[in-house]
């Protein structure tokens, strides 16, 4: 990776893009330290120490901006939610699916609608946080103007992050939105290291670091893993020319859903406790027992969490890979899988293979997500850097390096006429 970056820096155009990306990421980290006027950040820090869970993940993705209640406290989460919603709507609403298939123009329309929905979701989320956390004294002087200023600041910060992400994608290197999450998570790494070193048990620390390195290698292996299904295209004659006859393959990634199934599962299992603590900081009785069982530190909560991850992995894989569409496109192009008849048999075969691969990916996500919880129980130490954060960081790093290598290959390729 470092060799790739060093070689890319030697190319003037790529050096300009890398410099632009770095400068934009620095702007993001500077903005993460600009507080919102009239907001009591100490109240949020106390809430995070008591609750953690989904809010802890939210703070991790925002790079600590949520804990400090800065202008970037909402992070880029509303944009991610808006993007996921439009992905689901493409399946549910044929009109949106038609727009998405219109090529570049369709992509621009979907991007515009996503921006609008992002602002709406950011406004709803900002209002929800300030309203729900009023019992936690989130506002220093609670009044209508304090509310308006706080909500506008949060929404503006999200809109600015969205703009920066699009600018990085267009003028920089890599996917801008992914890089924003990446740099925010990495910025919290020193905090996790300080927490780890504060235990003064260097034997456990060394063991944990070794396990962490092994998990990173495991994640890299699975993230790059894919099943390649051989496809043969029949020869066809048009005039004096013969087309087809070549062999290719259909790649099916092991981890089709990325970290989205984990985020869905975590949000769902933490939703009851998150809402309850907005109104009651110490629930007791039957409801308190239920909330205790739903925590992933409890055996029942851990099992439910793993099952939810597996469910959402299969759910999202049906969105990312449609065997029926792939089989129809192959049939129209004269392609076939050796030994499999075109049409429905091909779709059934692709569905079977995709389900097998998805199960492996689902188990992988469940293991990586629960590994920090298991290590905390075994070593009796607080592990700040969770499985979700690790998956995001490794995935974004690999994808960015691939894009840099593709840019370098494009600039070094001289073509057939050279």
Secondary structure, 3 states (H helix, E strand, C coil): CHHHHHHHHCCHHHHHHHHHHHHHHHHHHHHCCCECCCECHHHHHHHHHHCCHHHHHHHHHCCCHHHHCECCCCCCHHHHHHHHHHHHHHHHCHHHHHHHCCCHHHHHHHHHHHHHHHHHHHHHHHHHHHHHHHHHCCECCCCHHHHHHHHHHHHHHHHHHHHHHHHHHHHCCCCHHHHHHHHHHHHCHHHHHHHHHCCCCHHHHHHHHHHHHHHHHHHHHHHHCEEEEEEEECCEEECCEEECCCEEEEEEECCCCCCHHHHHHHHHHHHHHHHHHHHCCCCCHHHHHHHHHHCCCCHHHHHHHHHHHHHHHHHHHHHHCCHHHHHHHHHHCCEECCCCCCCHHHHHHHHHHHHHHHHHHHHHHHHHHHHHHHHHHHHCCCCCCCHHHHHHHHHHHHHHHHHHHHHHHHHHCCCCCC
